[in-house]
Amino acid sequence: MNAAVLANPLPADVRLTRALASTLFVVVGLGVVAAGLLALARLPVFTIRSIQIEGEVSRNTAATIRTHALPALRGNFFTLDLRRGREAFQRVPWVRRAVVRRVWPNGLKVSLEEHHPAALWRGLRDGEEDRLVNREGEVFEANVGDVEEDRLPQLAGPDGSSSKVLALYQRLVPVFDRLDMGLERLSLTDRGSWQADLDTGAKVELGRGEPQEVLARAERFARTLPQVTARFQRPLATADLRHADGYAVKLKGITTTMEATPAKPGAPKTRTR
């Protein structure tokens, strides 16, 4: 046989037909495999049958978690959307963060982190219900009556300011503690002015400014107030720290203006009216 004849390539239409046949074979094969896997994934053995809860669960019972989270879970071991599953568990009261993992072949493991209340949050809008602030400064919805902690402090401010208000509250507490006065409420108005209510019934206008400025005015106030109250032997009623050159205090029955520059080292200069 002539070698030149054997070396001739196949006609183009034959080569095209073979290529199409090969491609079709691969596609059909992949389709069969995909259908098989889909049928396998839908077997009852992969239906979610167990959910293991771990982490912080002191605020919720298993029944509460099931009631709030399970209706939102859709799919089986393979098809469940873990992001949506996480969101479902984070809608459970008191749950701050949830991590959801698959457990072969039909289970889930859920790790929960609960909110730890640090204060009550009171918005500035009329009729707005009390909420709670956690240790991270986040406002969250929960039944306030479930809080065991006695006399949580009250914080108030515009939307989105809870972290800032909590941070300043925590820095002001030791300042007023030195005066044997507990800080019961700290408020930030829409105009950026800070106000404090003390457990003695006294009210303190802290004025505007960044937290560091407000803290500096409160420190100056705490250093000199004991000398004033000792001199007049009257308890504090109100204080106004918004003055540039000092502050004004009202003792029960007496109103006194404190100047920033004392008449003697260590002694406050007062004007009484």
The 8 nearest C-alpha neighbors of each residue, nearest first, counted from 0:
[[1, 2, 4, 5, 3, 6, 7, 8],
 [0, 2, 3, 4, 5, 6, 7, 8],
 [3, 1, 5, 4, 0, 6, 7, 8],
 [2, 4, 6, 1, 5, 7, 0, 8],
 [3, 5, 2, 6, 1, 7, 0, 8],
 [6, 4, 2, 3, 7, 1, 0, 8],
 [7, 5, 3, 4, 8, 2, 1, 9],
 [6, 8, 4, 5, 9, 3, 10, 2],
 [9, 7, 6, 10, 5, 11, 4, 14],
 [8, 10, 11, 13, 14, 7, 12, 6],
 [11, 9, 13, 12, 8, 14, 15, 7],
 [10, 12, 14, 13, 15, 9, 8, 16],
 [11, 13, 15, 14, 10, 16, 9, 17],
 [14, 12, 16, 10, 15, 11, 17, 9],
 [13, 15, 11, 17, 16, 12, 18, 10],
 [16, 14, 12, 18, 17, 13, 11, 19],
 [15, 17, 13, 19, 14, 18, 12, 20],
 [16, 18, 20, 14, 15, 19, 21, 13],
 [19, 17, 15, 21, 20, 16, 22, 14],
 [20, 18, 22, 16, 21, 17, 23, 15],
 [19, 21, 17, 23, 18, 22, 24, 16],
 [20, 22, 24, 18, 19, 23, 17, 25],
 [23, 21, 19, 25, 24, 20, 18, 26],
 [22, 24, 26, 20, 25, 21, 19, 27],
 [23, 25, 21, 27, 22, 26, 28, 20],
 [26, 24, 28, 22, 23, 27, 29, 21],
 [27, 25, 23, 29, 28, 24, 30, 22],
 [28, 26, 30, 24, 29, 25, 23, 31],
 [27, 29, 25, 31, 26, 30, 24, 32],
 [30, 28, 32, 26, 31, 27, 33, 25],
 [29, 31, 27, 33, 28, 32, 34, 26],
 [30, 32, 28, 34, 29, 33, 35, 27],
 [31, 33, 35, 29, 30, 34, 36, 28],
 [34, 32, 30, 36, 35, 31, 29, 37],
 [35, 33, 37, 31, 32, 36, 30, 38],
 [34, 36, 32, 38, 33, 37, 39, 31],
 [35, 37, 39, 33, 38, 34, 40, 32],
 [38, 36, 40, 34, 39, 35, 33, 41],
 [37, 39, 35, 41, 36, 40, 34, 42],
 [38, 40, 36, 37, 41, 42, 35, 34],
 [41, 39, 37, 38, 42, 36, 77, 45],
 [42, 40, 38, 39, 37, 43, 45, 75],
 [41, 43, 44, 39, 40, 45, 38, 46],
 [44, 42, 46, 45, 41, 40, 75, 47],
 [43, 45, 42, 46, 105, 104, 41, 47],
 [46, 44, 105, 43, 76, 104, 75, 42],
 [47, 45, 75, 43, 105, 44, 48, 76],
 [48, 46, 105, 106, 75, 49, 76, 45],
 [47, 49, 105, 106, 46, 50, 45, 107],
 [50, 48, 106, 47, 107, 51, 105, 108],
 [49, 51, 107, 106, 108, 52, 48, 109],
 [50, 52, 108, 109, 107, 49, 53, 106],
 [53, 51, 109, 110, 108, 50, 54, 111],
 [54, 52, 110, 109, 111, 51, 55, 56],
 [53, 55, 111, 110, 112, 56, 52, 109],
 [56, 54, 112, 111, 113, 57, 53, 110],
 [55, 57, 59, 58, 54, 111, 113, 60],
 [56, 58, 59, 55, 60, 113, 54, 93],
 [59, 57, 56, 93, 60, 113, 55, 92],
 [60, 58, 56, 57, 63, 61, 64, 92],
 [61, 59, 63, 62, 64, 58, 56, 57],
 [60, 62, 64, 63, 65, 59, 66, 52],
 [61, 63, 65, 60, 64, 66, 59, 67],
 [64, 62, 66, 60, 65, 61, 59, 67],
 [63, 65, 61, 67, 62, 66, 68, 91],
 [66, 64, 62, 69, 68, 63, 67, 61],
 [65, 67, 63, 64, 68, 62, 69, 70],
 [68, 66, 64, 65, 91, 63, 69, 70],
 [69, 67, 87, 88, 65, 71, 70, 64],
 [68, 70, 65, 72, 71, 67, 66, 64],
 [71, 69, 72, 68, 67, 66, 65, 73],
 [70, 72, 69, 68, 87, 73, 84, 67],
 [73, 71, 69, 70, 84, 74, 68, 87],
 [72, 74, 79, 71, 75, 80, 78, 70],
 [75, 73, 79, 78, 72, 76, 77, 80],
 [74, 76, 46, 78, 79, 47, 77, 45],
 [75, 77, 45, 105, 78, 79, 47, 46],
 [78, 76, 75, 79, 40, 74, 45, 80],
 [77, 79, 74, 75, 76, 80, 73, 40],
 [78, 80, 74, 75, 73, 77, 81, 76],
 [81, 79, 83, 82, 84, 78, 73, 74],
 [82, 80, 84, 83, 79, 85, 99, 100],
 [83, 81, 85, 84, 80, 86, 99, 87],
 [84, 82, 86, 85, 81, 80, 87, 72],
 [83, 85, 81, 87, 82, 86, 72, 80],
 [84, 86, 82, 88, 83, 87, 97, 99],
 [87, 85, 89, 83, 84, 88, 82, 90],
 [88, 86, 68, 84, 90, 85, 89, 71],
 [87, 89, 68, 90, 85, 91, 86, 97],
 [90, 88, 86, 91, 94, 87, 96, 97],
 [91, 89, 88, 87, 92, 86, 94, 67],
 [90, 92, 89, 88, 67, 94, 64, 93],
 [93, 91, 94, 141, 90, 140, 59, 89],
 [92, 94, 114, 113, 141, 95, 91, 58],
 [95, 93, 113, 89, 92, 91, 96, 112],
 [94, 96, 113, 114, 112, 89, 93, 97],
 [95, 97, 112, 94, 89, 111, 113, 98],
 [98, 96, 111, 85, 110, 89, 88, 112],
 [97, 99, 110, 109, 85, 111, 100, 96],
 [100, 98, 109, 85, 108, 81, 97, 110],
 [101, 99, 108, 107, 109, 102, 98, 81],
 [100, 102, 107, 106, 108, 103, 76, 99],
 [103, 101, 106, 107, 104, 105, 108, 100],
 [104, 102, 105, 106, 101, 76, 107, 45],
 [103, 105, 45, 102, 106, 76, 44, 101],
 [106, 104, 47, 45, 76, 103, 46, 48],
 [107, 105, 102, 49, 47, 50, 48, 101],
 [106, 108, 101, 50, 102, 100, 51, 49],
 [109, 107, 51, 100, 50, 99, 52, 101],
 [108, 110, 99, 52, 98, 51, 53, 111],
 [111, 109, 53, 98, 54, 97, 52, 99],
 [112, 110, 97, 54, 55, 96, 53, 109],
 [113, 111, 96, 55, 95, 94, 54, 97],
 [114, 112, 94, 95, 93, 55, 115, 111],
 [113, 115, 95, 93, 133, 94, 116, 112],
 [114, 116, 133, 134, 113, 117, 132, 93],
 [117, 115, 133, 132, 118, 114, 134, 131],
 [116, 118, 133, 134, 132, 115, 151, 119],
 [119, 117, 152, 151, 132, 153, 116, 131],
 [118, 120, 131, 153, 130, 132, 154, 152],
 [121, 119, 154, 130, 131, 155, 129, 132],
 [122, 120, 155, 129, 154, 119, 123, 130],
 [121, 123, 155, 124, 156, 127, 120, 157],
 [122, 124, 156, 157, 125, 121, 155, 127],
 [125, 123, 122, 127, 126, 121, 157, 128],
 [126, 124, 127, 123, 122, 128, 121, 129],
 [125, 127, 128, 124, 122, 123, 129, 121],
 [128, 126, 125, 124, 122, 129, 121, 123],
 [129, 127, 126, 130, 121, 122, 125, 120],
 [130, 128, 121, 120, 127, 119, 131, 122],
 [131, 129, 120, 140, 119, 139, 128, 121],
 [130, 132, 119, 120, 139, 138, 118, 116],
 [131, 133, 138, 118, 137, 136, 117, 116],
 [132, 134, 116, 117, 115, 136, 135, 137],
 [135, 133, 117, 136, 115, 116, 132, 137],
 [134, 136, 133, 137, 162, 132, 117, 165],
 [135, 137, 162, 133, 134, 161, 132, 165],
 [138, 136, 132, 133, 135, 139, 162, 161],
 [139, 137, 132, 131, 133, 136, 130, 161],
 [140, 138, 131, 132, 130, 137, 141, 133],
 [139, 141, 130, 131, 138, 142, 92, 93],
 [142, 140, 92, 143, 93, 139, 130, 131],
 [141, 143, 144, 145, 140, 146, 130, 92],
 [144, 142, 145, 146, 141, 130, 131, 129],
 [143, 145, 142, 146, 147, 141, 148, 130],
 [146, 144, 143, 142, 147, 141, 58, 148],
 [147, 145, 144, 148, 143, 142, 116, 149],
 [146, 148, 149, 145, 144, 143, 150, 151],
 [149, 147, 146, 151, 150, 116, 117, 145],
 [150, 148, 151, 147, 146, 152, 118, 144],
 [151, 149, 152, 148, 183, 153, 118, 147],
 [150, 152, 118, 149, 119, 153, 148, 117],
 [153, 151, 183, 118, 184, 119, 150, 154],
 [154, 152, 184, 119, 118, 120, 183, 151],
 [153, 155, 120, 185, 184, 186, 119, 121],
 [156, 154, 186, 121, 122, 120, 187, 185],
 [155, 157, 187, 186, 188, 122, 160, 123],
 [158, 156, 160, 189, 159, 123, 122, 188],
 [159, 157, 160, 156, 122, 161, 123, 155],
 [158, 160, 161, 157, 162, 156, 163, 138],
 [161, 159, 163, 158, 162, 157, 156, 164],
 [162, 160, 164, 163, 136, 159, 165, 137],
 [161, 163, 136, 165, 164, 160, 166, 137],
 [164, 162, 166, 160, 161, 165, 167, 136],
 [165, 163, 161, 167, 166, 162, 168, 160],
 [164, 166, 168, 162, 167, 163, 136, 161],
 [165, 167, 163, 169, 168, 164, 162, 170],
 [168, 166, 170, 164, 169, 165, 171, 210],
 [169, 167, 165, 171, 170, 166, 164, 172],
 [168, 170, 166, 167, 172, 171, 165, 173],
 [169, 171, 167, 168, 172, 166, 173, 174],
 [170, 172, 168, 174, 169, 173, 167, 175],
 [171, 173, 174, 175, 169, 170, 182, 176],
 [174, 172, 176, 175, 171, 177, 170, 169],
 [175, 173, 171, 172, 176, 177, 218, 221],
 [176, 174, 178, 177, 180, 172, 173, 181],
 [175, 177, 173, 179, 178, 180, 174, 181],
 [178, 176, 175, 179, 174, 173, 221, 180],
 [177, 179, 175, 176, 180, 221, 225, 174],
 [180, 178, 176, 177, 175, 181, 199, 174],
 [181, 179, 178, 175, 176, 197, 198, 199],
 [180, 182, 198, 197, 176, 183, 175, 179],
 [181, 183, 197, 184, 172, 196, 198, 180],
 [184, 182, 152, 197, 196, 198, 181, 153],
 [183, 185, 153, 196, 154, 195, 152, 182],
 [184, 186, 195, 154, 194, 168, 155, 196],
 [187, 185, 155, 194, 193, 156, 154, 188],
 [186, 188, 156, 193, 192, 191, 155, 194],
 [189, 187, 191, 190, 192, 156, 186, 193],
 [188, 190, 191, 157, 187, 156, 192, 123],
 [191, 189, 188, 192, 187, 207, 193, 157],
 [190, 192, 188, 189, 207, 187, 193, 208],
 [191, 193, 207, 206, 188, 187, 190, 194],
 [194, 192, 187, 205, 206, 186, 207, 204],
 [193, 195, 204, 186, 205, 185, 203, 187],
 [196, 194, 185, 203, 184, 202, 186, 197],
 [195, 197, 202, 184, 183, 201, 182, 203],
 [198, 196, 182, 183, 201, 199, 181, 200],
 [197, 199, 181, 200, 183, 180, 182, 196],
 [198, 200, 197, 201, 180, 181, 235, 196],
 [199, 201, 198, 197, 202, 196, 236, 235],
 [202, 200, 236, 237, 197, 199, 235, 196],
 [203, 201, 196, 237, 195, 197, 238, 200],
 [202, 204, 238, 195, 237, 194, 239, 205],
 [205, 203, 239, 194, 206, 240, 238, 195],
 [204, 206, 193, 240, 194, 203, 213, 241],
 [207, 205, 241, 192, 193, 204, 240, 208],
 [208, 206, 192, 191, 193, 205, 209, 213],
 [209, 207, 212, 213, 210, 206, 191, 192],
 [208, 210, 212, 211, 213, 207, 214, 191],
 [211, 209, 213, 212, 214, 167, 208, 163],
 [210, 212, 214, 213, 209, 215, 208, 167],
 [213, 211, 215, 209, 214, 210, 208, 216],
 [214, 212, 210, 216, 215, 211, 208, 205],
 [213, 215, 217, 211, 212, 216, 210, 218],
 [214, 216, 218, 212, 217, 213, 211, 219],
 [217, 215, 219, 213, 218, 214, 220, 212],
 [216, 218, 220, 214, 215, 219, 221, 213],
 [219, 217, 215, 221, 220, 216, 214, 222],
 [220, 218, 216, 222, 217, 221, 215, 223],
 [219, 221, 217, 218, 222, 223, 224, 216],
 [222, 220, 218, 219, 224, 223, 217, 174],
 [223, 221, 219, 220, 224, 218, 225, 226],
 [222, 224, 220, 221, 225, 226, 267, 219],
 [223, 225, 227, 226, 221, 220, 222, 228],
 [226, 224, 228, 227, 223, 229, 222, 178],
 [227, 225, 229, 224, 228, 223, 230, 267],
 [228, 226, 230, 224, 229, 225, 231, 223],
 [227, 229, 225, 232, 231, 230, 233, 226],
 [230, 228, 232, 226, 227, 231, 225, 233],
 [229, 231, 227, 228, 232, 226, 233, 225],
 [230, 232, 228, 233, 229, 227, 253, 250],
 [233, 231, 229, 228, 230, 234, 227, 250],
 [232, 234, 231, 228, 250, 251, 235, 229],
 [235, 233, 250, 251, 228, 236, 232, 231],
 [234, 236, 250, 237, 201, 249, 251, 233],
 [235, 237, 201, 250, 249, 251, 234, 202],
 [238, 236, 202, 249, 201, 203, 248, 235],
 [239, 237, 248, 203, 247, 204, 249, 240],
 [238, 240, 204, 247, 246, 241, 203, 248],
 [239, 241, 246, 205, 242, 204, 206, 238],
 [242, 240, 206, 239, 205, 243, 246, 204],
 [241, 243, 246, 245, 244, 240, 239, 247],
 [242, 244, 245, 241, 246, 240, 259, 258],
 [245, 243, 259, 242, 258, 246, 260, 257],
 [246, 244, 259, 258, 257, 242, 243, 240],
 [245, 247, 240, 257, 242, 239, 256, 258],
 [248, 246, 256, 239, 257, 238, 255, 240],
 [249, 247, 238, 255, 237, 254, 256, 239],
 [248, 250, 254, 237, 236, 253, 255, 238],
 [251, 249, 235, 253, 236, 234, 233, 252],
 [250, 252, 253, 236, 233, 234, 235, 249],
 [251, 253, 250, 254, 249, 233, 236, 234],
 [254, 252, 250, 251, 249, 255, 272, 271],
 [253, 255, 249, 272, 271, 250, 248, 256],
 [256, 254, 271, 248, 270, 247, 249, 269],
 [257, 255, 247, 270, 269, 246, 248, 258],
 [256, 258, 269, 246, 245, 247, 268, 255],
 [259, 257, 245, 260, 268, 244, 256, 246],
 [258, 260, 245, 244, 261, 257, 246, 267],
 [261, 259, 258, 262, 268, 267, 244, 245],
 [262, 260, 267, 268, 263, 266, 259, 264],
 [261, 263, 268, 266, 267, 260, 264, 265],
 [264, 262, 266, 261, 265, 267, 268, 260],
 [263, 265, 266, 261, 262, 267, 260, 268],
 [264, 266, 263, 267, 261, 223, 262, 222],
 [265, 267, 263, 261, 264, 262, 268, 226],
 [268, 266, 261, 269, 223, 262, 265, 257],
 [267, 269, 261, 262, 258, 257, 266, 270],
 [270, 268, 257, 256, 255, 267, 271, 258],
 [269, 271, 256, 255, 272, 257, 268, 258],
 [272, 270, 255, 254, 269, 256, 253, 257],
 [271, 254, 255, 270, 253, 256, 249, 252]]
